Amino acid sequence: MTPNSATSGTSRRSFLASTAVAATAVAGGMPLLAACGGSYGGSKEGTTSGKDARKILPAFVAQNVVTPDIPSKNGSAAGFTGELSLTGLKTSVPRKLGKGGTVRVMSPFWGTPPKGSNAYYAAMNERIGADVVWQNQDGNTYDEKLGAVLASSDLPDVVVIPSWNMGGKIPSAIIGKFADLGPYLSGDRVEEYPNLAAIPSDAWKYSIFGGKLRGLPQPAPTVTGIVPFYRKDVFDKEGYELPTSAAEFLALAKDVTRARAKVWACDDMKWTAFNVFGVLSGSEKPLGWNLVDGKLVYRVETDEYLEALEWTRKLYAAGVVHPEARAANQGNAGQRFTAGEVLMYNQNISDWWGKTAEQAGHNKDFRIAGMDIFGHDGGDPRLWAGSPAGIFAFVNKKASKAVIHDVLAAANVSAAPYGTEEYMLTNYGVEGTHYTVRDGMPVKNDKGNQEVLNAYVMLASPAPTIAHPDFPDIAEEQVRWQQRMGAFTRKSSFYGLQITEPARYTNLSNDFEQLEDDIVRGRRKTGDMQQAVSDWKSQGGDKLRDWYRKLLDDTGSAQG
């Protein structure tokens, strides 16, 4: 779920991707994750798989409330495009499971958080049977707040941590500071919370940290969540043809840029470049490793990685990238896109619906679409599967049993599947207050857009689902795009394994993303990256490779 969206299970990795802050948090000139200090009492390295994992996992009990119009395929979400019968909604939580306590939740938030005393929070808490209090933090700088909170002794009852914020010593903090939920959820115990029981097992497996079930997951499709969007209304009007290779993209970008008219071809396209050139996933470290011709390689060592950076650098050098994108974190790429200042940008797939809904009442001609990812040479792309879960909620290990039950009760409501009363409440709020029914479809009003934002879905979500009753054509376009891209998606050697690296290596790769941004913007040279990779190898990269190789020998590969 993303802000103002009825799409659950989508990856949030790219909320930070386009602003290039996903892997670096700097405070006072030094990496904050390194500054946290200590191991937080969490020292279990490696991963949990096979029989050990099966002993921990909750039993899977499928929910078949509504049959999807577009079943999941090639790792896509399931899609719902038919009319939603609001009078036929099922009840998935027949009684309140909460114990009536108060639960403090720290969570990232993108946008302007609503006031704590609002009609949406009140309705959700009434359904849950507990008072969930949100301590929202700016999602774009969440790393900084997260590191400081985890290093302190004053920890909220629940801390939400996206996978892209799990660099440095954060995994060690997770192991040392958060509760084991196995006694409440493993095996048949999960049946007390039937919506949690319907979460796919791969997502639960990825929620095992340090040999214990510690995370409540937000499941994600395995296909990449980063979409290269374009202004379809402008392309259609001007007769622009979609590019099918890296060279065609650059040529198109030069052709459509009109700097004097304040129109540029694109925003920062680095994350699309990684997909175009087939670079291994980088948001979660294990997925950045892969077995190639019998040798284990890390993404920064590959030719594809350097080629992607060099191509992105050419876009900047050609003057086709919006000037504000030259400084990471400056401005808002989505706003530049809707304003017509850029015609292409990359962002989470949720923007497909989000921008459509946002502009519907302001610019009726506005059309957003996602271009298919192409191979850099014009052939088929080579894409890599993302993690089976993208965001997790963790419970303070000092929390009482009553608080844990309240957290699970809240997660059981937010994980309700499409077609239920709880799904509608979680994603649309209260009828008449947050949305109205128009032609049988729920349509959010201003209050709904202000209050029903990324809150409760951060505790847990159902299996990946895309459903927009107000814009069913957008839902279909999203799912079809995922299915087409999923056909070219493969799994790396460590797919689906939650891995805790030895503490001595946790900060080894911290500087790469900043260097990437400096290179593509022309502030550093490509040769500087080659030197950085050489330094990485000598400072521990080669030893880390040996560690991963042994882990691979012990667990087996996800490939095949």
Wavefront OBJ file of the C-alpha trace (Angstrom):
o trace
v 0.000 0.000 0.000
v 1.247 3.411 -0.842
v -0.198 6.810 0.044
v -3.746 7.252 -1.286
v -3.538 3.832 -2.871
v -5.672 0.731 -2.808
v -2.714 -1.361 -3.848
v -1.382 -3.621 -1.166
v 1.859 -5.505 -1.220
v 3.753 -3.194 -3.552
v 7.362 -2.457 -2.872
v 8.199 0.867 -1.238
v 11.851 0.628 -2.109
v 11.526 3.361 -4.690
v 9.989 5.969 -2.426
v 13.646 6.594 -1.650
v 15.179 5.279 -4.836
v 14.734 8.320 -7.005
v 16.156 10.596 -4.348
v 19.091 8.284 -3.770
v 18.889 8.122 -0.005
v 17.921 4.470 0.278
v 21.279 3.163 1.429
v 23.016 6.134 3.012
v 22.254 8.084 6.145
v 24.722 10.766 7.056
v 24.707 12.728 10.282
v 27.484 15.053 11.274
v 29.604 13.908 8.373
v 29.692 10.208 9.269
v 27.405 7.285 8.423
v 24.739 7.179 11.121
v 24.466 3.414 10.996
v 28.122 3.159 11.870
v 27.647 5.701 14.637
v 24.986 3.636 16.368
v 27.690 1.548 17.968
v 27.623 -1.894 19.490
v 25.884 -5.001 18.216
v 22.618 -4.348 20.103
v 22.976 -7.776 21.652
v 22.238 -9.433 18.326
v 25.072 -11.649 17.177
v 23.548 -14.482 15.188
v 25.017 -14.413 11.690
v 23.913 -16.190 8.541
v 20.397 -17.297 7.693
v 17.660 -19.765 8.601
v 16.433 -22.137 5.917
v 15.230 -25.665 5.254
v 13.889 -27.649 8.196
v 14.859 -24.967 10.684
v 12.734 -22.400 8.866
v 9.772 -24.760 8.475
v 9.641 -25.226 12.255
v 9.275 -21.464 12.684
v 6.897 -20.524 9.866
v 3.194 -19.901 10.465
v 0.871 -22.404 8.817
v -0.463 -21.131 5.501
v -4.250 -21.004 5.177
v -5.391 -19.380 1.926
v -8.169 -16.792 1.825
v -10.509 -17.079 -1.148
v -12.848 -14.183 -0.471
v -12.930 -12.813 -4.032
v -11.501 -14.487 -7.125
v -9.092 -12.119 -8.877
v -9.959 -10.992 -12.401
v -6.268 -11.296 -13.299
v -4.557 -14.124 -11.381
v -0.950 -13.701 -10.329
v 1.516 -14.706 -13.045
v 5.300 -14.435 -13.392
v 5.575 -13.061 -9.857
v 2.953 -10.334 -10.356
v 0.309 -9.201 -7.932
v -3.231 -10.452 -8.393
v -5.458 -7.907 -10.112
v -9.079 -6.939 -9.476
v -10.702 -4.932 -12.267
v -14.381 -5.803 -11.942
v -17.016 -3.807 -10.142
v -16.705 -3.954 -6.374
v -19.975 -4.776 -4.656
v -19.892 -2.652 -1.535
v -23.059 -4.302 -0.278
v -21.529 -7.756 -0.592
v -18.342 -7.211 1.406
v -17.340 -10.142 3.618
v -16.319 -9.871 7.271
v -12.870 -11.329 7.920
v -12.541 -10.190 11.557
v -15.880 -11.055 13.204
v -14.812 -9.926 16.693
v -12.317 -7.544 18.204
v -9.083 -9.328 19.025
v -7.371 -6.405 20.753
v -6.968 -6.291 24.523
v -7.792 -2.588 24.793
v -4.274 -1.315 25.411
v -2.196 1.403 23.747
v 0.383 0.602 21.068
v 2.971 3.198 20.013
v 4.192 2.708 16.444
v 7.120 4.505 14.799
v 6.791 4.366 11.028
v 8.043 6.176 7.910
v 5.549 8.504 6.278
v 5.648 10.073 2.821
v 3.696 13.288 2.683
v 2.035 15.318 5.428
v 0.870 13.147 8.351
v -2.711 13.718 9.521
v -3.500 14.811 13.056
v -3.407 11.974 15.573
v -7.052 12.455 16.525
v -8.814 11.840 13.231
v -11.845 9.869 12.096
v -9.794 7.252 10.227
v -7.567 6.336 13.162
v -10.608 6.250 15.451
v -12.528 3.874 13.168
v -9.536 1.548 12.721
v -8.797 1.427 16.437
v -12.444 0.676 17.178
v -12.358 -2.268 14.763
v -9.049 -3.516 16.201
v -9.954 -3.146 19.864
v -6.806 -1.228 20.789
v -5.485 2.328 20.656
v -2.767 2.447 18.000
v -0.819 5.713 18.274
v 1.311 6.678 15.272
v 4.706 8.321 15.631
v 5.182 9.189 11.975
v 8.636 10.132 10.671
v 9.660 11.625 7.342
v 10.161 8.643 5.020
v 12.834 10.446 2.996
v 15.123 10.814 6.023
v 13.953 7.772 7.964
v 17.442 6.260 8.149
v 18.582 9.093 10.381
v 15.717 8.804 12.858
v 15.812 5.012 12.803
v 19.482 4.803 13.699
v 19.078 7.244 16.574
v 16.017 5.474 18.017
v 17.538 2.009 17.831
v 20.653 3.272 19.572
v 18.567 4.678 22.446
v 16.918 2.956 25.366
v 13.498 4.496 24.636
v 12.059 2.224 21.990
v 8.394 2.408 20.875
v 6.217 -0.711 21.105
v 6.531 -1.202 17.332
v 9.141 0.019 14.861
v 8.494 -0.259 11.115
v 11.639 -0.868 9.064
v 11.711 -1.017 5.242
v 14.171 -3.481 3.757
v 16.106 -0.669 2.089
v 16.803 0.813 5.528
v 18.443 -2.387 6.776
v 22.033 -1.456 6.075
v 24.891 -1.316 8.555
v 24.068 -2.674 11.994
v 20.286 -2.454 11.695
v 19.926 -6.272 11.314
v 21.916 -6.688 14.522
v 19.546 -4.241 16.230
v 16.557 -6.213 14.969
v 17.931 -9.401 16.484
v 18.872 -7.758 19.762
v 15.916 -5.454 20.400
v 12.782 -7.024 18.956
v 10.541 -9.839 20.125
v 10.232 -13.382 18.882
v 6.693 -13.705 17.524
v 7.001 -17.453 17.019
v 5.192 -18.340 20.275
v 2.181 -16.431 18.911
v 2.311 -17.254 15.204
v 4.397 -20.361 14.377
v 2.538 -23.369 13.041
v -1.154 -23.560 13.902
v -0.881 -20.719 16.433
v -1.390 -18.241 13.586
v -4.944 -19.490 13.060
v -6.095 -17.108 15.799
v -5.285 -14.421 13.212
v -6.683 -15.825 9.934
v -5.647 -12.869 7.761
v -2.053 -13.292 8.917
v -2.324 -17.002 8.151
v -3.082 -16.101 4.520
v 0.195 -14.178 4.065
v 2.442 -16.170 1.680
v 5.049 -18.360 3.363
v 7.933 -16.776 1.413
v 7.135 -13.435 3.065
v 7.125 -15.046 6.504
v 10.380 -16.851 5.751
v 11.946 -13.516 4.873
v 10.764 -12.255 8.276
v 13.070 -14.610 10.185
v 15.944 -12.681 11.736
v 18.567 -14.374 13.865
v 16.722 -17.678 13.853
v 13.463 -16.197 15.189
v 10.248 -14.963 13.582
v 10.579 -11.270 14.413
v 8.928 -9.399 11.540
v 5.343 -8.826 10.456
v 5.738 -8.572 6.667
v 4.300 -6.498 3.888
v 4.451 -9.042 1.022
v 5.730 -7.823 -2.336
v 5.606 -9.071 -5.927
v 8.942 -10.533 -7.005
v 9.026 -8.435 -10.187
v 10.773 -5.072 -9.921
v 8.686 -2.248 -8.488
v 10.570 0.468 -10.369
v 8.652 1.611 -13.457
v 9.974 4.044 -16.119
v 6.913 6.274 -16.434
v 6.141 8.625 -19.310
v 3.548 11.279 -20.103
v 1.352 9.306 -22.461
v -0.823 12.321 -23.239
v 2.206 14.297 -24.428
v 3.754 11.355 -26.295
v 0.477 10.710 -28.132
v -0.015 14.371 -28.989
v 3.552 14.873 -30.254
v 3.878 11.473 -31.907
v 6.911 10.419 -29.857
v 7.785 6.723 -30.148
v 8.815 4.721 -27.109
v 12.508 3.747 -27.071
v 13.533 0.106 -27.285
v 17.249 0.457 -26.470
v 19.568 2.636 -24.407
v 20.741 4.456 -27.553
v 17.147 5.169 -28.641
v 16.307 6.526 -25.181
v 19.205 8.978 -25.313
v 18.287 10.063 -28.850
v 14.642 10.583 -27.865
v 15.695 12.485 -24.756
v 17.776 14.911 -26.809
v 14.920 15.368 -29.267
v 12.199 16.182 -26.720
v 14.188 18.412 -24.367
v 13.280 22.108 -24.639
v 15.272 23.766 -21.862
v 14.207 27.305 -22.800
v 10.594 26.210 -22.466
v 11.472 24.515 -19.142
v 10.799 21.023 -20.485
v 13.364 18.275 -20.019
v 13.164 14.687 -21.166
v 13.621 13.004 -17.818
v 14.531 13.047 -14.188
v 17.281 10.926 -12.657
v 17.027 7.521 -14.383
v 19.734 5.601 -12.517
v 17.416 2.933 -11.160
v 15.948 2.272 -14.596
v 19.499 2.107 -15.959
v 20.277 -0.714 -13.531
v 17.309 -2.657 -14.916
v 18.073 -1.826 -18.552
v 21.634 -3.129 -18.157
v 20.662 -6.158 -16.063
v 22.439 -5.145 -12.859
v 21.839 -7.314 -9.813
v 19.428 -5.924 -7.229
v 21.125 -3.624 -4.774
v 18.534 -2.542 -2.219
v 19.046 -5.673 -0.136
v 22.621 -6.891 0.114
v 22.034 -10.646 -0.319
v 20.346 -10.008 -3.670
v 23.437 -8.124 -4.829
v 25.376 -11.401 -4.829
v 25.036 -14.117 -7.450
v 26.819 -17.227 -8.664
v 28.125 -16.638 -12.202
v 30.051 -19.379 -14.013
v 30.933 -20.953 -10.698
v 32.198 -17.702 -9.149
v 30.353 -15.614 -6.608
v 30.239 -11.966 -7.686
v 28.893 -8.768 -6.117
v 26.942 -6.303 -8.239
v 29.578 -3.540 -8.127
v 32.146 -5.879 -9.676
v 30.172 -6.416 -12.880
v 30.577 -4.723 -16.251
v 26.816 -4.128 -16.331
v 27.056 -1.966 -13.216
v 29.667 0.344 -14.728
v 27.822 0.463 -18.056
v 24.602 1.521 -16.318
v 26.393 4.331 -14.505
v 28.120 5.499 -17.672
v 24.820 5.599 -19.603
v 23.133 7.586 -16.850
v 26.123 9.914 -16.863
v 25.570 10.512 -20.589
v 21.998 11.615 -19.907
v 23.209 14.243 -17.469
v 26.026 15.337 -19.750
v 23.575 15.767 -22.634
v 21.503 18.200 -20.576
v 18.321 16.135 -20.874
v 17.878 15.627 -17.105
v 15.979 18.249 -15.104
v 18.463 20.605 -13.386
v 16.976 19.990 -9.947
v 17.794 16.282 -10.258
v 21.493 17.126 -10.310
v 21.333 17.492 -6.528
v 20.009 14.359 -4.849
v 16.932 15.060 -2.711
v 16.253 18.424 -4.325
v 12.648 18.982 -5.323
v 10.146 16.284 -6.184
v 10.408 14.235 -9.365
v 6.708 13.344 -9.337
v 5.679 16.983 -9.149
v 8.019 17.888 -12.008
v 6.393 15.097 -14.013
v 2.798 16.190 -13.399
v 3.776 19.820 -14.043
v 5.094 18.835 -17.482
v 8.659 19.835 -16.682
v 9.854 16.264 -17.300
v 8.265 13.718 -19.606
v 9.831 10.571 -18.113
v 10.820 9.525 -14.604
v 11.190 6.319 -12.610
v 9.265 5.592 -9.448
v 7.346 2.913 -7.607
v 4.562 1.282 -9.604
v 2.056 2.763 -7.151
v 2.492 6.152 -8.839
v 0.581 4.771 -11.823
v -2.624 5.026 -9.815
v -1.447 7.739 -7.453
v -0.721 10.318 -10.155
v -3.849 9.374 -12.099
v -6.055 9.943 -9.055
v -4.179 13.084 -8.068
v -4.615 14.729 -11.460
v -8.134 13.515 -12.215
v -9.766 16.605 -10.815
v -7.152 19.077 -12.046
v -5.928 17.995 -15.471
v -8.382 15.818 -17.368
v -5.936 15.379 -20.262
v -3.220 13.938 -18.007
v -2.222 10.347 -18.772
v 0.585 8.402 -17.147
v 1.866 5.081 -18.479
v 4.792 2.775 -17.857
v 7.110 1.825 -20.684
v 8.331 -1.745 -20.795
v 11.919 -2.146 -19.653
v 14.157 -2.929 -22.621
v 17.560 -4.525 -22.860
v 20.291 -1.934 -23.339
v 21.113 -3.336 -26.785
v 17.491 -3.520 -27.921
v 17.011 -7.156 -26.943
v 15.058 -8.648 -24.065
v 15.812 -7.238 -20.619
v 17.452 -9.301 -17.900
v 15.699 -8.459 -14.651
v 16.246 -9.731 -11.123
v 13.619 -10.718 -8.597
v 13.169 -8.543 -5.554
v 12.516 -9.770 -2.042
v 9.218 -11.486 -1.128
v 8.586 -8.765 1.467
v 9.578 -5.111 1.416
v 8.629 -3.650 4.797
v 8.421 -5.156 8.273
v 6.917 -4.201 11.612
v 8.904 -5.291 14.672
v 7.658 -5.496 18.264
v 9.800 -4.290 21.159
v 11.077 -7.338 23.028
v 10.161 -5.556 26.286
v 6.500 -5.360 25.235
v 3.993 -7.191 27.412
v 1.983 -10.123 26.089
v -1.111 -7.888 26.030
v 0.660 -5.344 23.805
v 1.868 -8.091 21.466
v -1.691 -9.392 21.152
v -2.873 -5.856 20.369
v -0.223 -5.504 17.663
v -1.222 -8.827 16.111
v -4.879 -7.846 16.291
v -4.116 -4.639 14.397
v -2.028 -6.500 11.817
v -4.821 -9.028 11.354
v -7.176 -6.198 10.368
v -4.737 -4.452 8.029
v -3.863 -7.766 6.324
v -7.499 -8.405 5.375
v -7.890 -9.420 1.711
v -9.659 -7.531 -1.029
v -13.443 -7.881 -0.895
v -13.721 -7.562 2.887
v -15.069 -4.836 5.150
v -11.675 -4.591 6.821
v -9.900 -4.048 3.505
v -12.267 -1.214 2.635
v -11.850 0.381 6.040
v -8.057 0.074 5.949
v -7.706 1.437 2.428
v -10.624 3.828 2.037
v -11.734 4.762 5.545
v -15.330 5.434 6.554
v -18.054 5.794 3.949
v -19.519 9.293 3.980
v -16.529 10.641 5.880
v -13.567 9.622 3.741
v -15.213 8.470 0.522
v -18.481 8.555 -1.330
v -19.986 5.940 -3.604
v -20.277 7.125 -7.193
v -21.757 4.804 -9.810
v -21.208 1.953 -7.380
v -17.526 2.817 -6.895
v -15.805 4.263 -3.797
v -14.215 7.650 -4.487
v -12.095 9.354 -1.835
v -12.859 12.927 -0.918
v -10.361 15.501 0.356
v -10.647 14.245 3.923
v -9.958 10.701 2.747
v -6.887 11.829 0.822
v -5.646 13.654 3.915
v -6.279 10.979 6.544
v -6.340 7.537 4.888
v -2.637 7.398 4.137
v 0.197 4.957 4.726
v -0.498 3.983 8.327
v -2.070 0.672 9.319
v -0.895 -1.147 6.203
v 2.623 -0.694 7.571
v 1.829 -3.285 10.238
v 1.084 -6.055 7.727
v -0.565 -6.472 4.334
v -2.309 -9.268 2.431
v -0.770 -11.159 -0.474
v 0.252 -8.755 -3.269
v -2.922 -7.245 -4.670
v -3.694 -4.444 -7.110
v -7.232 -3.109 -7.062
v -8.485 0.370 -7.935
v -12.287 0.351 -8.115
v -12.207 3.996 -9.217
v -9.662 3.357 -11.995
v -9.893 -0.347 -12.944
v -8.048 0.259 -16.231
v -5.008 1.433 -14.257
v -5.109 -1.717 -12.133
v -5.069 -3.845 -15.270
v -2.223 -1.867 -16.804
v -0.160 -2.291 -13.634
v -0.678 -6.045 -13.394
v -0.100 -6.620 -17.111
v 3.145 -4.625 -16.892
v 4.279 -6.760 -13.956
v 3.456 -9.937 -15.840
v 5.346 -8.846 -18.956
v 8.385 -7.845 -16.928
v 8.070 -10.956 -14.787
v 8.625 -13.080 -17.879
v 12.186 -11.705 -18.009
v 12.827 -11.914 -14.273
v 15.107 -14.479 -12.670
v 16.069 -15.243 -9.096
v 19.583 -14.695 -7.805
v 21.391 -17.300 -5.725
v 20.215 -15.879 -2.409
v 16.617 -15.079 -3.292
v 14.235 -15.281 -0.348
v 16.876 -15.663 2.352
v 17.047 -13.131 5.172
v 20.777 -12.915 5.825
v 22.629 -11.246 8.664
v 26.196 -10.439 7.669
v 29.059 -10.542 10.198
v 29.301 -7.213 12.049
v 32.801 -6.564 10.711
v 31.383 -6.239 7.178
v 28.202 -4.267 7.861
v 29.500 -0.876 6.689
v 31.711 -2.158 3.914
v 29.420 -1.059 1.054
v 28.039 2.128 2.603
v 29.789 4.583 0.291
v 28.855 3.079 -3.064
v 25.497 4.807 -3.530
v 26.864 8.290 -2.892
v 29.690 7.569 -5.310
v 27.164 6.376 -7.898
v 25.317 9.669 -7.643
v 28.519 11.673 -7.901
v 29.602 9.750 -11.003
v 26.342 10.050 -12.939
v 26.200 13.781 -12.170
v 29.734 14.305 -13.410
v 31.272 15.136 -10.040
v 33.453 12.011 -10.060
v 34.815 9.736 -12.780
v 33.901 6.151 -13.616
v 37.472 5.220 -12.776
v 36.808 6.325 -9.198
v 34.253 3.532 -8.924
v 36.749 0.994 -10.210
v 39.183 2.140 -7.528
v 36.449 1.981 -4.899
v 35.658 -1.612 -5.904
v 39.348 -2.496 -5.649
v 39.472 -0.959 -2.172
v 36.276 -2.793 -1.225
v 37.846 -6.120 -2.173
v 41.027 -5.533 -0.187
v 39.230 -4.098 2.838
v 37.007 -7.135 3.287
v 35.006 -7.713 0.111
v 36.921 -10.835 -0.856
v 36.590 -12.240 2.655
v 32.876 -11.435 2.615
v 32.676 -13.332 -0.673
v 34.187 -16.383 1.028
v 31.630 -16.032 3.825
v 28.740 -15.904 1.335
v 30.188 -18.850 -0.581
v 30.179 -21.003 2.528
v 26.628 -19.874 3.259
v 25.626 -20.824 -0.275
v 27.243 -24.236 0.083
v 25.309 -24.790 3.310
v 21.897 -23.571 2.121
v 21.883 -24.289 -1.610
v 20.987 -21.847 -4.376
v 17.592 -20.379 -5.221
v 18.451 -20.732 -8.895
v 17.301 -23.611 -10.941
l 1 2 3 4 5 6 7 8 9 10 11 12 13 14 15 16 17 18 19 20 21 22 23 24 25 26 27 28 29 30 31 32 33 34 35 36 37 38 39 40 41 42 43 44 45 46 47 48 49 50 51 52 53 54 55 56 57 58 59 60 61 62 63 64 65 66 67 68 69 70 71 72 73 74 75 76 77 78 79 80 81 82 83 84 85 86 87 88 89 90 91 92 93 94 95 96 97 98 99 100 101 102 103 104 105 106 107 108 109 110 111 112 113 114 115 116 117 118 119 120 121 122 123 124 125 126 127 128 129 130 131 132 133 134 135 136 137 138 139 140 141 142 143 144 145 146 147 148 149 150 151 152 153 154 155 156 157 158 159 160 161 162 163 164 165 166 167 168 169 170 171 172 173 174 175 176 177 178 179 180 181 182 183 184 185 186 187 188 189 190 191 192 193 194 195 196 197 198 199 200 201 202 203 204 205 206 207 208 209 210 211 212 213 214 215 216 217 218 219 220 221 222 223 224 225 226 227 228 229 230 231 232 233 234 235 236 237 238 239 240 241 242 243 244 245 246 247 248 249 250 251 252 253 254 255 256 257 258 259 260 261 262 263 264 265 266 267 268 269 270 271 272 273 274 275 276 277 278 279 280 281 282 283 284 285 286 287 288 289 290 291 292 293 294 295 296 297 298 299 300 301 302 303 304 305 306 307 308 309 310 311 312 313 314 315 316 317 318 319 320 321 322 323 324 325 326 327 328 329 330 331 332 333 334 335 336 337 338 339 340 341 342 343 344 345 346 347 348 349 350 351 352 353 354 355 356 357 358 359 360 361 362 363 364 365 366 367 368 369 370 371 372 373 374 375 376 377 378 379 380 381 382 383 384 385 386 387 388 389 390 391 392 393 394 395 396 397 398 399 400 401 402 403 404 405 406 407 408 409 410 411 412 413 414 415 416 417 418 419 420 421 422 423 424 425 426 427 428 429 430 431 432 433 434 435 436 437 438 439 440 441 442 443 444 445 446 447 448 449 450 451 452 453 454 455 456 457 458 459 460 461 462 463 464 465 466 467 468 469 470 471 472 473 474 475 476 477 478 479 480 481 482 483 484 485 486 487 488 489 490 491 492 493 494 495 496 497 498 499 500 501 502 503 504 505 506 507 508 509 510 511 512 513 514 515 516 517 518 519 520 521 522 523 524 525 526 527 528 529 530 531 532 533 534 535 536 537 538 539 540 541 542 543 544 545 546 547 548 549 550 551 552 553 554 555 556 557 558 559 560
